[in-house]
Amino acid sequence: MPPDIQPIPRPEWSPLPFEGCYHVEGKVLLRLPHLSLALLRFAPGGTIHEHPADIDIDVICLEGHGRTSVGGVAAELHSSEHVRWPAGLAHRLWTEDSQMITLMVEHRPGAPDLPNG
């Protein structure tokens, strides 16, 4: 049987379609019932508005640097670092005079357990 090859949901960079998001483009790479993956590209002065989510989200900084806040506490986020945004806590991500590319990992409820290895 041949591999089940599927197109990615949103392969081209496009502006985030949410009010309060500026100078940020995204690509949706994977959307499954238990997991979603997206790349976000921040220009200088880019921001995702502060908001809570009902799921846990891991933000992995792949290139550049910026800032994040979780529950009102801000910190710098640099390439090769990641931060977890726990469900229910307001969070935000932004750049000031830098650029940044992040991988967003959204963990959906009911995700299957994966074997260690």
URRASUL-V288514 format. One record per pair of residues at least 12 apart in sequence whose C-alpha atoms are under 10 Angstrom apart, sorted by the first residue. I is the first residue (numbers start at 0). GAP is how many residues later the second one is. D is the distance in Angstrom with one decimal. If there is no record, write none. Layout:
# URRASUL-V288514
((I	GAP	D) (I	GAP	D))
This chain:
# URRASUL-V288514
((5	24	9.8) (6	22	8.9) (6	23	9.1) (7	19	9.0) (7	20	7.0) (7	21	5.2) (7	22	6.0) (7	23	8.3) (8	18	8.1) (8	19	5.7) (8	20	6.1) (8	21	6.5) (8	22	7.1) (8	29	9.7) (9	16	8.4) (9	17	5.4) (9	18	4.8) (9	19	6.5) (9	20	8.6) (9	21	9.8) (9	28	9.0) (10	15	8.9) (10	16	5.6) (10	17	6.5) (10	18	6.7) (10	19	9.8) (10	27	9.8) (10	28	9.9) (11	13	9.3) (11	14	7.8) (11	15	5.9) (11	16	8.5) (11	17	9.7) (12	12	5.7) (12	13	5.2) (12	14	5.3) (12	15	8.8) (12	26	8.8) (12	27	8.5) (12	28	8.3) (13	12	5.5) (13	13	6.9) (13	14	9.7) (13	26	9.5) (13	27	9.6) (14	12	9.1) (14	25	9.4) (14	26	9.3) (15	24	8.7) (15	25	9.9) (15	32	8.7) (17	30	8.4) (17	31	8.6) (18	29	8.9) (18	30	7.8) (19	27	7.6) (19	28	6.5) (19	29	5.0) (19	30	8.4) (20	25	7.5) (20	26	5.4) (20	27	4.6) (20	28	5.7) (20	29	9.5) (20	72	9.8) (20	73	9.4) (21	20	8.7) (21	21	8.8) (21	22	9.9) (21	23	7.7) (21	24	5.3) (21	25	5.4) (21	26	6.9) (21	27	8.6) (21	72	9.3) (22	18	8.4) (22	19	6.1) (22	20	5.5) (22	21	7.5) (22	22	6.7) (22	23	4.4) (22	24	6.7) (22	25	8.9) (22	71	9.5) (22	72	9.5) (23	16	6.6) (23	17	5.6) (23	18	4.6) (23	19	6.4) (23	20	9.2) (23	21	9.0) (23	22	5.5) (23	23	6.7) (23	24	7.6) (23	70	9.0) (23	71	9.7) (23	75	9.9) (23	76	9.5) (23	77	9.5) (24	14	8.3) (24	15	5.7) (24	16	5.2) (24	17	6.7) (24	18	8.5) (24	21	9.2) (24	76	9.5) (25	12	6.8) (25	13	5.5) (25	14	4.4) (25	15	6.2) (25	16	8.9) (25	75	9.4) (25	76	9.4) (25	77	9.7) (25	78	9.9) (26	12	5.2) (26	13	6.7) (26	14	8.7) (26	76	9.7) (27	12	8.8) (27	75	9.9) (27	76	9.3) (28	74	9.7) (28	75	9.9) (29	75	9.6) (30	75	9.3) (31	74	9.9) (31	75	9.8) (31	76	8.7) (31	79	9.7) (32	74	9.2) (32	75	6.7) (32	76	8.5) (32	77	8.5) (32	78	7.8) (33	72	8.2) (33	73	6.1) (33	74	4.4) (33	75	6.4) (33	76	6.4) (33	77	4.6) (33	78	7.4) (34	22	9.8) (34	70	7.1) (34	71	5.6) (34	72	5.0) (34	73	5.5) (34	74	8.8) (34	75	9.8) (34	76	7.3) (34	77	9.9) (35	21	9.5) (35	68	7.8) (35	69	5.9) (35	70	5.0) (35	71	6.9) (35	72	7.8) (36	20	9.9) (36	21	9.8) (36	66	6.9) (36	67	5.6) (36	68	4.9) (36	69	6.5) (36	70	9.2) (37	21	9.8) (37	64	8.2) (37	65	5.7) (37	66	5.1) (37	67	6.9) (37	68	8.6) (38	20	9.7) (38	21	9.5) (38	22	9.8) (38	23	9.4) (38	62	6.9) (38	63	5.7) (38	64	4.7) (38	65	6.2) (38	66	9.2) (39	19	9.8) (39	21	9.5) (39	22	9.9) (39	60	8.1) (39	61	5.6) (39	62	5.2) (39	63	6.5) (39	64	7.4) (40	21	10.0) (40	22	9.2) (40	23	9.9) (40	58	7.6) (40	59	5.9) (40	60	4.5) (40	61	6.7) (40	62	9.2) (41	22	9.3) (41	23	9.4) (41	24	8.6) (41	51	9.3) (41	52	7.4) (41	53	6.8) (41	54	9.7) (41	56	8.3) (41	57	5.4) (41	58	5.1) (41	59	6.2) (41	60	8.4) (42	51	9.2) (42	52	7.3) (42	53	8.7) (42	54	8.4) (42	55	7.0) (42	56	4.9) (42	57	7.0) (42	58	9.0) (43	22	9.1) (43	50	8.6) (43	51	5.7) (43	52	5.5) (43	53	4.8) (43	54	4.9) (43	55	5.3) (43	56	8.3) (44	21	9.6) (44	49	7.1) (44	50	5.2) (44	51	4.7) (44	52	6.3) (44	53	7.6) (44	54	8.4) (45	20	9.2) (45	47	8.4) (45	48	5.4) (45	49	5.3) (45	50	7.1) (45	51	9.0) (45	52	8.9) (45	53	8.1) (45	54	9.0) (46	19	9.6) (46	20	9.4) (46	21	9.7) (46	45	7.7) (46	46	5.9) (46	47	4.1) (46	48	6.5) (46	49	8.7) (47	20	9.6) (47	43	8.9) (47	44	5.8) (47	45	5.4) (47	46	6.2) (47	47	9.5) (48	41	9.6) (48	42	8.1) (48	43	5.8) (48	44	7.4) (48	45	8.5) (49	18	9.7) (49	19	8.2) (49	20	9.0) (49	21	9.5) (49	22	9.0) (49	39	9.8) (49	40	6.0) (49	41	5.2) (49	42	4.5) (49	43	7.8) (49	44	9.8) (50	19	9.6) (50	20	9.6) (50	37	9.1) (50	38	7.8) (50	39	4.7) (50	40	5.6) (50	41	6.8) (51	18	9.2) (51	19	8.9) (51	33	8.8) (51	34	8.8) (51	35	7.1) (51	36	5.4) (51	37	5.1) (51	38	3.9) (51	39	6.0) (51	40	8.8) (52	32	8.5) (52	33	8.1) (52	34	5.5) (52	35	5.6) (52	36	7.0) (52	37	7.3) (52	38	8.3) (52	53	9.8) (53	32	8.5) (53	33	4.9) (53	34	5.5) (53	35	8.6) (53	53	9.9) (53	54	9.0) (53	55	9.2) (54	30	8.5) (54	31	7.0) (54	32	4.5) (54	33	7.3) (54	34	9.6) (54	51	7.0) (54	52	6.2) (54	53	6.1) (54	54	7.1) (55	28	7.1) (55	29	5.8) (55	30	4.6) (55	31	4.6) (55	32	8.3) (55	33	9.3) (55	49	8.5) (55	50	6.3) (55	51	5.5) (55	52	7.5) (55	53	8.9) (56	26	8.4) (56	27	5.8) (56	28	5.1) (56	29	6.5) (56	30	7.5) (56	34	9.9) (56	47	6.8) (56	48	5.5) (56	49	4.6) (56	50	6.1) (56	51	9.0) (57	24	6.8) (57	25	5.8) (57	26	4.4) (57	27	6.2) (57	28	8.5) (57	44	9.8) (57	45	8.1) (57	46	5.9) (57	47	5.0) (57	48	6.6) (57	49	8.1) (58	18	9.4) (58	22	8.5) (58	23	5.4) (58	24	5.3) (58	25	6.3) (58	26	7.7) (58	34	9.2) (58	43	6.4) (58	44	5.9) (58	45	4.8) (58	46	6.4) (58	47	8.8) (59	17	8.8) (59	18	9.0) (59	19	8.0) (59	20	7.2) (59	21	6.1) (59	22	4.2) (59	23	6.7) (59	24	8.8) (59	41	8.6) (59	42	5.3) (59	43	5.0) (59	44	6.5) (59	45	8.0) (60	16	6.9) (60	17	6.1) (60	18	4.8) (60	19	5.8) (60	20	5.7) (60	21	6.0) (60	22	8.6) (60	39	7.2) (60	40	6.1) (60	41	4.4) (60	42	6.5) (60	43	8.9) (61	16	8.1) (61	17	5.1) (61	18	6.0) (61	19	7.9) (61	20	8.9) (61	38	7.5) (61	39	5.6) (61	40	5.3) (61	41	6.9) (62	15	7.6) (62	16	4.9) (62	17	7.6) (62	18	9.7) (62	36	7.9) (62	37	5.4) (62	38	5.1) (62	39	7.1) (62	40	9.8) (63	13	8.8) (63	14	6.3) (63	15	5.5) (63	16	9.2) (63	31	9.5) (63	34	6.9) (63	35	5.6) (63	36	4.4) (63	37	6.6) (63	38	8.9) (64	12	5.6) (64	13	4.3) (64	14	6.0) (64	15	9.5) (64	16	9.4) (64	29	9.1) (64	30	7.2) (64	31	9.3) (64	32	9.5) (64	33	6.5) (64	34	6.4) (64	35	5.2) (64	36	8.1) (64	37	9.2) (65	12	6.6) (65	13	9.1) (65	27	7.4) (65	28	5.7) (65	29	4.4) (65	30	6.9) (65	31	8.6) (65	32	6.7) (65	33	7.2) (65	34	6.4) (65	35	9.3) (65	36	9.9) (66	25	8.2) (66	26	5.8) (66	27	5.3) (66	28	6.0) (66	29	8.1) (66	31	10.0) (66	33	9.7) (67	15	8.4) (67	17	9.6) (67	23	7.2) (67	24	5.4) (67	25	4.4) (67	26	6.4) (67	27	8.8) (68	14	9.6) (68	16	8.8) (68	20	9.8) (68	21	8.0) (68	22	5.3) (68	23	5.2) (68	24	6.7) (68	25	9.0) (69	13	9.1) (69	14	8.6) (69	15	6.4) (69	16	8.2) (69	19	6.5) (69	20	6.0) (69	21	4.5) (69	22	6.9) (69	23	9.2) (70	14	8.8) (70	15	9.2) (70	17	9.1) (70	18	5.3) (70	19	5.2) (70	20	6.2) (70	21	9.1) (71	17	8.8) (71	18	7.2) (71	19	7.4) (71	20	8.8) (72	17	9.8) (72	18	8.9) (72	19	9.9) (73	17	9.2) (73	18	8.7) (73	19	9.3) (74	18	9.8) (75	17	9.7) (75	18	9.7) (75	19	9.5) (76	16	9.1) (76	17	9.6) (76	18	9.6) (76	23	9.4) (77	22	8.5) (77	24	9.9) (78	21	8.1) (78	22	8.5) (78	23	8.6) (79	22	9.9) (80	21	9.9) (81	20	9.0) (81	21	9.2) (81	22	9.7) (83	20	9.9) (83	21	9.4) (83	22	10.0) (84	21	9.6) (86	20	9.6))
